[in-house]
Amino acid sequence: MDLIHPRTVSDVVDALRDASSTGRRVLVVGGRRHIDKGDPSQVDAELWTTQLDQVVAYEPAEMLVVVQAGMRCGELASLLAEHGQEWPADAPEDATVGGVIASGSSSPRRLRIGALRDTVVEMELVTGDGRVVKSGARTVKNVSGYDVHRLMTGSLGTLGVITQVALKVRPIAERSMTIVAPGATIEHAQAVVDGVPLVAGVAATDEAVEVRLEGWADEVEALADATARAVPEAVRDDSIGFPRRPWWAWEDAGTVVEAALAPARLPLVLPASSMHAALVGVGIAWIAVDDDTGLSELRAIVAAAGGVAPAIRGPGGLGDTALPGAAVHHRLAAAFDPAGVLAPGRSWSDPLIPG
Amino acid sequence: MADVDAARRELEAALGPDGVLADPLALRLYARDASMVEGGCALVALPTTAEQVQACVRAAAEHGLPIVPRGSGTGLAGAATPIGDALVVSTARMTRIVEVRPEDRLAWVEPGVPNLDLANHLRTMGWGFAPDPSSQQTSSIGGNVNTNAGGPHCLAYGVTSAHVLALDVVMSDGSLERFGAEGPEAAGYDLRGVIVGSEGTLGIVTRACVRILPLPPDVRTMLFGFDTVESCAATVSAIIARGVVPAAVEMMDQGIVRAVERFAHAGYPVDAAAVLLVEVDGTEAGVAAQATVVESAADDHGVSTVRVAADEAERALLWKGRKSAFGAIAQIAPHYHLHDCVVPRTKLVEVMRGIYAIAERHGLIVTNVFHAGDGNLHPLFSFDRTVPGTLERVLKASDEVVRLSVAAGGALSGEHGIGLEKRDFMPLVFGAEDLATQACVRAAFDPHGRMNPRKVLPDGARCGEFALASGGTGSAAADAAGLPEGSWI
């Protein structure tokens, strides 16, 4: 396995031009946190983005930050925190900004803050054949042309290398609190979603219901009281994160699946025994499975509930959900990566380049 | 060449005789949207089902007619203005709210549902749909999706894209696909996200699954008057710097405030140089905390008048002032040209000064009403089109406004889109490679260039060896010849 470790965007351009002309297959790598997603076997080289880690522009009053994509999330969080702001990815500190975006990862606080994809307003990328392309603008609103950055978000490095992004950031809440209710059920969790206004996140795990509250100091107190009416015997703690044990900290789990489905159907797919954390009201559930049989069974249940269930850690790939507009997918892949060198096979049911 | 008669016969068979319009008056009515650009069309179809939309696309493809999707026709950039022998496919008769599922925080709606109808329907159930463009009484969900519409409340809640979960779309080959999902993630690339804001060039939306939100328990609406535009704009920055992102922050200059006050009698301070309408929402405690910050920011910047809505009636009155701005300016002159550009929030004052100077140089009246929190300016030139030479001066001034905002680091459009009006400005903000890539995105959906050709991308934009994405002939001169007046070739 070769290593490509570019220092500049033009290094990325050179590497991808070379790869496209020689047919060398390349896997784009950030912090390796979603490296298993899409099961990217069979590549000849890894391209690490981690030296593309500069802050390009940060004007707190604009609530926008422009960074290179290889910057670590922890470093970005420290920079923003100096100005009382955050990019609400809630990813591990060693994840990269570009990796979080390319993997389409979901913030545990999605119930309140929305999808992370909506924070990406501008992007610079290098296509598989080495063209530098810019999309979007450094403004919080923009309708001009086709949002290529939307295609790149969640594309797992199959269309190009994200080299730079402009992100919408937000003020850090005056106070945050996680409330843990051991032994509470998903019905309790649903009662919190229904009864506590503006709750930041509600996770139903195999051990507890965890509730994240954020806001102004008085507000959080009032919300905590409302939460106490929905979940019995809860413990309040201002110091722990949300969820307490995110999926990447599940040391004893082999394969972790990220199921996504209409939120009211979550109870249909949560296992009785194995480790899981479901974002109630959102429709995301991280579920540990033991083996291929467990994965197949879970996928069948999720598919019957109208959802998808890619493996985000361990083997298992994305699943065999049929792609809508398969021909559109094929044409896009051919236009962005004509030689098919970017993580070939890292895709849903249909191969992106037929044949 | 297009065979209009054959297409008409086929459409009448599929949609029934009252589903197809071909008389000269109807064709004239559908020859434009709310922009200043007038075009022309060969046929208008009014389908009521997705199957009928598929029939429209197939008939147009077979008989060589370009397709122009249309919602309510309130677009301001000419995206729904047809050109040549086009078949206009209006979704205005697809007006069902199919289902509302609060337990899943979603609603399925047909594209012709007016934005405000959906909002009002949801409100009775304690829910809301966040995008609220000023055209919301008329503009449809399908149109909102296609322009990625904003509105005052997208400062805190995000633009339409953040509120669209899935779309059923009739593709350029007549097939029907669902992009996105009822759940938060779907398989494949985020084609849903690309279709939102694509101005009818990638397909025709026949059903949308939108995200709905519980109404906030409390809301407070405040109106501040300032003696200078600078102190008003500085207050906006101060509010954000102090950690508050209000639900809405709207700024109006003296010209628009005076016009509005004569029209709406909302009690706006007509002596103020600029007025700021701020709304905060959330829990009771959260609203109180935010309002304190907002009021102290205004105080620190020398606010001259403060008014806080005491009840829902007063709140509605304060919003009436803002929302009736475009009606009110009819008193100034019979015609107006409304602009839409976004600049960094910190450049608001500089760009406003520039806009006043441009208006003065061209002898035009300009007023400003805009989403200050987003840096989204809406300068509005008022004029009488029948006075010879006036339209030309407006177009010249508008050109300068676009260049001024781009030079300040802004975008071409915040919420109205590119359409015909701004397509030839695209090279101001995108390089050739960027535009070629965008052309590839378009060609991936519509390899034959059938859907709303000549819109969004300038005629030169091509995607490598793909078929012509923009539907042009390949000759710039010939392409330019077919475009209507006002599209700034």
Interface residues (C-beta under 8 A of the other chain):
Chain A: E59 P60 A61 E62 M63 G84 G104 S106 R110 G114 A115 R117 D118 T127 R131 V132 V133 K134 S135 A137 R138 T139 V140 K141 N142 V143 S144 G145 Y146 D147 V148 R150 L151 T153 G154 S155 L159 R170 P171 I172 E174 P197 L198 G215 W216 A217 D218 E219 E221 A222 L223 E258 A260 L261 A262 P263 A264 R265 G281 V282 G283 I284 G306 G307 V308 L318 G319 T321 A322 L323 P324 G325 V328 H329 R331 L332 A335 F336 W348 S349
Chain B: R101 E103 D104 R105 L106 T147 N148 G150 C154 G158 V159 S161 A162 M171 E177 R178 F179 A181 E182 G183 P184 E185 A186 A187 G188 Y189 D190 L191 G193 V194 G197 S198 P214 P216 P217 S237 I240 A241 G243 V244 V245 G282 T283 E284 A285 G286 A288 A289 Q290 V342 V343 P344 R345 T346 H371 D374 G375 N376 G409 G410 A411 L412 S413 G414 E415 H416 G417 I418 K422 M426 V429 F430 G431 E433 D434 L435 T437 Q438 C440 V441 R442 A443 A444 F445 P447 V456 L457 C463 G464 F466
